[in-house]
Amino acid sequence: MKLNYMQCWNGAMGLLVAHKEAILAIAGVFIFLPTLLFAQYVVPPVLNGDEDGSAMIAIYSAYFSENSFSIMISNLVISFGSLAIYFSLAPSRNGTVAEDLVAALKMFLIYLLANLAIGIIALPGFLLFIVPGLYLTARFLLVPVVIVDQRERNPIEALKKSWALTKSNGFSVLLFVLIIAVVGTITIGVLEAVTGVITRLATSGAGWPFVENLVAALTGTAFQLVLAAVITSIYIELNGSNNKVSEIFS
């Protein structure tokens, strides 16, 4: 089945509208809040711009060493929230927010193991001119939806099913997601830059870090929601056992 970009995008928007209450509640607590708290209380590495490779490694090594616990907890909470959002969006699910959170908790370890396996498989591809790694990542992009929608408890089987679903569509999926990622990154960057300019003008150059972090957390959360909906929509489109996205929202 050939991937239809417009159909997938319209389906993603339909998913967001149809499940807005659930995903906003989950994202607010498990993505937006930890993102804001991390930005507010964890100081990023300070660079002068003239560091060589050794200095950069030393700076970031110290940063990760000093903030390893905060980084780990923040990433785990956000990952859990992302999985719960997939439970809200999956076509076979129709539960409450509480039910989605409980289901996500039960499948969280499987989700983490699947992501670890993807990282191990894709790493050599990234070391080989990046593009092979991106392609492999695109082929495994549907793993979270497979785990959620098909109740797949074997991480390796989830990878195999995602690979099968994206057969003959690997580069199509990659291009689609890259377009969304580039547009999203540019949009987020512009909004954060505008916010920074406004706060600095309003405070005579001092800036207002909380407002800037708030905008960054909001835009970052919104982007993650769109990406989750797009991935779910791609899954629905490519999964022959389900109705097409256009039929679900027609």
C-alpha positions in Angstrom: 0.0 0.0 0.0 1.4 3.4 -1.0 1.5 6.0 1.7 -0.8 9.0 1.0 0.7 12.0 2.7 -2.4 14.2 2.6 -4.6 11.4 3.9 -2.2 10.7 6.7 -1.9 14.4 7.7 -5.7 14.8 7.7 -6.1 11.7 9.7 -3.5 12.9 12.2 -5.4 16.1 12.7 -8.6 14.1 13.0 -7.1 12.0 15.7 -5.9 15.1 17.7 -9.4 16.6 17.5 -11.2 13.3 18.4 -9.0 12.6 21.5 -8.1 16.2 22.5 -9.3 16.0 26.1 -7.4 12.8 26.9 -4.1 13.7 25.1 -4.1 17.2 26.5 -4.5 15.9 30.1 -1.8 13.3 29.7 0.6 15.6 27.8 0.1 18.4 30.3 1.2 16.2 33.3 3.7 13.9 31.7 5.3 15.9 28.9 4.8 19.7 29.4 5.3 19.8 33.1 8.6 17.8 33.3 9.9 19.6 30.2 9.2 23.0 31.9 10.7 21.9 35.3 13.8 20.5 33.6 14.3 23.7 31.6 13.7 25.9 34.7 16.0 24.1 37.2 18.7 22.3 35.1 21.3 24.8 33.9 22.4 24.0 30.3 26.1 23.9 29.4 27.6 27.3 28.8 29.8 27.6 25.7 32.0 30.4 24.6 32.1 29.4 21.0 35.9 28.8 20.8 36.0 25.4 22.4 37.9 22.6 20.6 36.7 19.0 20.5 38.3 18.0 23.8 36.8 21.0 25.6 33.4 20.2 24.3 33.6 16.6 25.4 34.7 17.8 28.9 31.9 20.3 29.2 29.1 17.9 28.2 30.6 15.1 30.2 30.5 17.3 33.3 26.9 18.4 32.4 25.6 14.9 32.0 27.5 13.7 35.1 26.1 16.5 37.3 22.5 16.2 36.0 22.3 12.4 35.2 19.5 11.8 37.7 17.4 14.7 36.5 17.9 13.8 32.8 17.0 10.1 33.5 13.8 10.9 35.5 12.7 13.5 33.0 13.2 11.3 30.0 11.4 8.3 31.7 8.4 10.5 32.6 8.2 11.9 29.1 8.5 8.5 27.5 5.8 7.2 29.7 3.5 10.1 28.8 4.3 9.5 25.1 3.2 5.8 25.4 0.0 6.8 27.2 -0.8 9.2 24.4 -0.4 6.3 21.9 -2.9 4.4 24.0 -5.3 7.3 23.6 -4.8 7.5 19.9 -4.7 3.8 18.9 -7.7 2.7 16.8 -8.5 -0.3 18.9 -8.6 1.7 22.2 -11.5 3.6 23.6 -10.6 3.9 27.3 -10.5 6.7 29.9 -7.4 8.6 30.7 -7.0 6.5 33.8 -7.3 3.3 31.8 -4.8 4.5 29.3 -2.3 5.4 32.0 -2.7 2.0 33.7 -2.3 0.2 30.3 0.8 2.3 29.5 2.3 1.4 32.9 1.9 -2.3 32.2 3.5 -2.0 28.7 6.2 0.6 29.6 9.1 -1.9 30.1 8.3 -3.5 26.7 8.3 0.0 25.1 11.7 0.8 26.7 13.2 -2.5 25.5 11.9 -1.9 22.0 13.4 1.5 21.9 16.7 0.2 23.2 16.6 -2.5 20.4 15.9 0.2 17.8 18.8 2.3 19.0 21.2 -0.7 18.9 20.1 -1.6 15.3 20.1 2.0 14.0 23.3 3.2 15.6 25.6 1.5 12.9 23.4 3.2 10.3 24.0 6.6 11.8 27.7 6.0 11.9 27.5 5.1 8.2 26.7 8.6 6.7 23.6 9.1 8.8 21.0 8.3 6.0 21.0 4.5 6.7 20.3 5.2 10.3 17.4 7.6 9.4 16.0 4.9 7.1 16.2 2.2 9.8 14.5 4.5 12.3 11.7 5.2 9.8 11.2 1.5 9.3 10.8 1.0 13.1 8.7 4.2 13.6 5.4 2.3 14.1 6.7 0.2 16.9 4.9 2.1 19.7 1.6 1.9 17.9 2.1 -1.8 17.2 2.8 -2.4 20.9 -0.3 -0.4 21.9 -2.8 -1.5 19.2 -1.8 -5.1 18.9 -0.9 -5.7 22.5 2.5 -6.9 21.4 4.5 -8.0 24.4 7.6 -9.1 22.6 9.8 -6.1 21.7 11.5 -8.0 18.8 8.1 -9.0 17.3 7.0 -5.4 17.5 10.1 -4.4 15.5 9.4 -7.1 13.0 5.7 -6.0 12.6 6.8 -2.3 12.1 9.3 -3.5 9.5 6.6 -5.4 7.7 4.1 -2.6 7.8 6.6 -0.1 6.3 7.7 -2.4 3.5 8.1 -0.5 0.3 7.3 2.7 2.2 10.5 3.2 4.2 11.7 6.3 2.3 8.1 7.6 2.0 7.7 7.5 5.8 11.2 9.0 6.3 10.5 11.9 3.9 7.1 12.6 5.5 8.4 12.7 9.0 11.5 14.7 8.0 9.2 17.3 6.4 7.2 17.6 9.6 10.3 17.6 11.8 11.9 20.4 9.7 8.8 22.6 9.6 8.2 21.9 13.3 11.8 22.7 14.3 11.8 26.0 12.3 8.4 27.0 13.8 9.5 26.3 17.3 12.8 28.1 16.8 11.0 31.2 15.4 8.5 31.3 18.3 11.2 30.9 20.9 13.3 33.6 19.2 10.3 36.0 19.1 9.6 35.3 22.7 13.2 36.0 23.6 13.2 39.3 21.8 9.9 40.4 23.4 11.0 39.5 26.9 14.4 41.2 26.5 12.8 44.4 25.2 10.3 44.3 28.1 13.0 43.9 30.7 15.7 46.1 29.2 17.8 43.2 28.1 17.5 41.0 31.2 15.0 38.6 29.7 12.4 36.5 31.6 13.6 32.9 31.6 10.4 31.5 33.0 8.3 32.8 30.1 10.9 31.7 27.6 10.9 28.2 29.1 7.2 28.1 29.2 6.9 28.9 25.5 9.6 26.3 24.7 7.8 23.6 26.8 4.4 24.4 25.2 5.7 24.4 21.6 7.8 21.2 22.3 4.8 19.5 23.7 2.6 20.5 20.8 5.2 19.1 18.4 5.3 15.8 20.2 1.5 15.5 20.1 1.5 16.2 16.3 4.3 13.7 15.7 2.5 11.0 17.8 -0.7 11.6 15.8 1.1 11.4 12.5 2.8 8.1 13.4 -0.5 6.7 14.5 -2.1 7.9 11.3 0.7 6.3 9.2 0.1 3.0 11.1 -3.7 3.2 10.3 -3.0 3.9 6.7 -0.5 1.1 6.2 -2.2 -1.5 8.4 -4.4 -3.4 6.0 -6.5 -4.9 8.8 -7.8 -1.5 9.8 -9.9 1.0 7.9 -8.1 3.9 6.2 -7.8 7.1 8.0 -10.2 8.9 5.6 -12.9 6.3 6.3 -12.5 6.5 10.1 -13.0 10.3 10.1 -15.4 10.6 7.1 
